[in-house]
Structures are given as structure tokens and as C-alpha cells.
Amino acid sequence: MRSWTIYNGQDSIDRYIFADTAYIRNSPDTKQPAIDTLLAGDNITVIGTITNAFTIRGIKGPWLKISYTKNGEVKNGYIWQGLVSCQPLRRGDLKFVYGIERRADSISGTGKTGIPYAGTW
């Protein structure tokens, strides 16, 4: 999936939550209970990556250590990369949130016209 450039935990990357609802965990594991919930468009800062990858909906990505502010309090936790937006983009007060929903395999064949095609479904 995307690559994250975090050097020794000193650099950070600002992103948005891409999922409708994202559960923040105390450690990078879905078996851990959620410690908080963030919603689509919420601001986060990626402060580290965890090397073990996790796959959901055909998307393989690492866990990210994040920092965020909720109700005026700065908090930390872990989130799976697939729930985080790609590059943050703003135009004035308008925030664009985009990411990868799922992986689809390419299919090739012949359409009704008999013309070969290749596409992603």
C-alpha cells in the first residue's frame, strides 16, 4: 500500500481518518479493545509505524502509531493504515478526504462487442 516515512519517531505526517468510524487501540492488534473512536475527516498525526502488516478487504498495510486531539486532550494510540487517508488536502475551509476502499483484482475478457478489454472491478 502507501509508504510512510517516519525516521526514528522524530518526523510526523498529518492525515485524516478515511473510514466512517475508526477504532483506536492501545496496541497494534484487532484483538485489543478499542480505547477511542474517531470519525471520517478527523485530524491525526502519524508518529510511527509498526512493521507487522495486517490485511483487510485485500489491502495489506502496517499499523500506525498516532497522536490526535479529542475534547481538548492530546491522546495516542494505534490504527490500521487502511483507515487513514492518503495525502491531506484542503482548499480554504473545505477538506478532501480520500483513500483506498478495497483491492479489486483485474479482469480481462471480451465485451459484448467482441473487443478485448481489461478492467478493474
Secondary structure, DSSP 4 states (H G I P E B T S, - for coil): -------TTT--EEEEB-SSEEEEESSS-TTSPEEEEEETT-EEEEEEEEEEEEEETTEEEEEEEEEEEETTEEEEEEEEGGGB-SS-EEETTEEE---------EEEEE-TTS-EEEEE-
